[in-house]
Amino acid sequence: MYTPNAEPSLSEVFSLAKYRVGGNGSRNIGVLKAALEQVDDHIESDIYGTGGVIEQFQEKIAKFLGKENAVFFPSGTMAQQIALRIWCDELGVNKVAYHPLCHLEIHEQDGLKRLHHIEPILLSDKDHLITLSDVQNLQENIACLLIELPQREIGGQLSEYSELVEISRYCRDKGIKLHLDGARLFEVLPYYQKTAAEICELFDSVYVSFYKGIGGIAGAMLVGNETFTAESKIWKRRYGGDLISLYPYIISSEYYFNLRVGRMEEYYKAAKRLAEKFNRSCNIETRPRVPVSNMFHVMFSAPKEKVEKALIQVYKENGIGITGNLREYTDTTCYCEISIGDQYGMIPDEVLDTAFTLLDGKMK
């Protein structure tokens, strides 16, 4: 517990803050309890990937995404490695292409390489999106191209829809499978003004997450045609992903999907308003300057230690938590990620305005 005589860390003050700028609230047991309270105690659980509770949810998401079939996975890491393995096996090529800051490249301990001996080809540079010309200039024969929408590690930037259409057309002409890392797919639909099915039609396989913007406890869905999903079920079993029951994940995923998928437009508009406040503050700018989803990065032109002290002081003076995770960018700059959810709408306007007045003064 924080006491006035102790110097709290940034993560501690964020966890204690009365108001938090981002997220859907604390990830505690209450997240699961709220979902379970909505279901009948006597509903049969899933058993090793079968049963009504999992099959009905898979059918629902497959329809929402406009694909033939869907398979529920306990994690996106498992789902995406399996998707790329399936495409490599089908085409007889052990190479795939993706962005240098793709989740598989920087967060999965080389799982794709060590478990599957698949060689990734890194497209574009780390600060830019993959373009059609990047794909056209590929010198390597690849089985699959992975596109992430939005590209999280560079602030949630997005390709224009017309660019995606051209990349999709080119890949199909060349026999390259196109996979969507759609961990935050639901969050970008307001920007594109397209349905999820319209976006997914461009891709051969799609992964979506149920714990990021949706806010479930865990879980992912991998969707595609019947042959692809049948093979993914085999790989899911090989990975140990067929737990005897996954219903806590499934029930919370469906509950929060129903609750929040229709609020993405609200979150997106709030993110644009909040970004304006950051961009009016001294030595602060957002990336991208105008968000294209509910998520963006805040870049501070000051060392990490200085900004942490400023954010802690803002908390102490008006009780608002802006972020609990500040990351160093260079020796003289740092950044954080903001994802707008239910918490933002709970902050009174006057509290938010006071917080930015305080922050602006401390960053000068």
Buried (B, 14 or more C-beta within 10 A) or exposed (E): EBEEEEEBEBBBBBBBBEBBBBBBEEEEEEBBEEBEEEEEEEEEBBBEBEBEBBBEBBEBBBEBBBBEBBBBBBBBBBBBBBBBBBBBBBBEBBBBBBBBBBBBBEEBEEBBBEBBEBBBBBBBEEEBBBBBEBBEEBEEEBBBBBBBBBBBBBBBBBBEBEBBBBBBEBBEEEEBBBBBBBBBBBBBBBBBEBEBEEBBBBBBBBBBBBBBBBBBBBBBBBBBEEEBBEBBBEBBEEBEBBBEBBBBBBBBBBBBBEBBBEBBEBBBBBBBEBBEBBEEBEBBBBBBEEBBBBBBBBBBBBBBEBBBBBBBBBBEEBBBBBBBEBEEBEEEBBBBBBBBBBBBEEBEEEBBEBBBEBBBEBBE
